[in-house]
Amino acid sequence: MVDLQSQYLHIKDDIDRGIQDVIDSAAFIKGPKVAEFQAHLEAWTGAKHVITTGNGTDALQIALMGLGLQKGDEVITPTFTFIATAEVVALLGLTPVVVDVEPDTMNISIEAVRRAITPKTKAIVPVHLFGQCADMEPILQIAKEHNLYVIEDACQAIGAEYRFSDGTVKQAGTMGDVGCTSFFPSKNLGCYGDGGAIFTNDDELDAKMRAIANHGMVVRYHHDMVGVNSRLDSIQAAILDAKLPHLHDYTLARQRAAAYYDNAFRDNPHIKTPTCIEASTHVYHQYTLRLIGIDRDAIREGLAEKGIPAMIYYPVPLHMQKAYQDPRYKQGDFPAAEQLASTVLSLPMHTELDEEQLKYITCNILELCKA
Ligand SMILES: *Cc1c(COP(=O)(O)O)cnc(C)c1O
């Protein structure tokens, strides 16, 4: 699905030097490399503040804590996503309110968000699923009308750009009150372990979330609020700082591979290629097909026999997960998400795919999906 080894070999000298510098300095935690990377990521994304964290899940949790949400507050999130989005909501004693997604873009449904708002709603957490921004302009408009916070789960979408109707262009994670991303190795900007970051343009919120990520501490050993311990270590920061200048090219490589797939599958009636909205670019964290009128699981097995990995993201929507059983929801309540769970298939997608590999993958899929 990914080829992190080849990607590393292209920039091995820079990465190795970055790691060695950290070891030589012995500033493993909160070293200067972390501050440098944060500053570089601020410049790259246009976010006023970047706070690095231990992982993307922590970033989401710290964002919710920073906004001061209280037990019982309702947080709207799509049912078709990675579990972390709802997990942190539940962990903090907030109430996850799950809503359906759009059947074509697979991102949160604007109409569903509108219908889910109650007097207890405090925040919306749109997920920029698979690397394409959710439709942020109406989401931000709804949030404004109802006085809600917006926390973007941009874990899969670093570098995706959203164009507002007035022509303003902003990056994924920098549009809401807070944005969160992940540097998990297979993410579009991945480190060699765990890592994450929070984006915000709000000075006060920045200071508060920075303190929360550091045991609720502003002055050393004086704890003003209950916090957590979540930080990006210096070695990971050095690796990310070496990779960041290549992120734009990495995105282009993913988009080229996606264009190859799009073109190859265009005329096959069983294969629906990813739907892009005009307002957002797509950075293809995943290239996810919908397979219609054909046995998806058999296709996946057929590909495995040819040595081609393919993954199902995600086989079970949130409202059908055992840990998230809730009398408010039952099977059939979110038809688009449920349909996606049984039809999606993600293909190999990374920065190192060459034409030979793409040809082998697409030829085999077309053979298996013969009309
Ligand atoms: C990866 C991911 C996360 C969590 O990131 P970690 O760094 O693994 O904690 C959260 N939300 C989404 C949508 C993700 O893809």
The ligand as an ORCA input file, in Angstrom:
! r2SCAN-3c Opt
* xyz 0 1
  C      -4.684      8.731     11.280
  C      -5.951      9.383     11.675
  C      -6.182      9.838     12.971
  C      -5.260      9.568     14.128
  O      -3.936      9.810     13.949
  P      -2.852      9.030     14.860
  O      -1.620      9.805     14.634
  O      -2.770      7.639     14.356
  O      -3.320      9.105     16.271
  C      -7.357     10.512     13.239
  N      -8.275     10.720     12.288
  C      -8.109     10.274     11.027
  C      -9.161     10.554     10.016
  C      -6.947      9.585     10.681
  O      -6.800      9.134      9.437
*
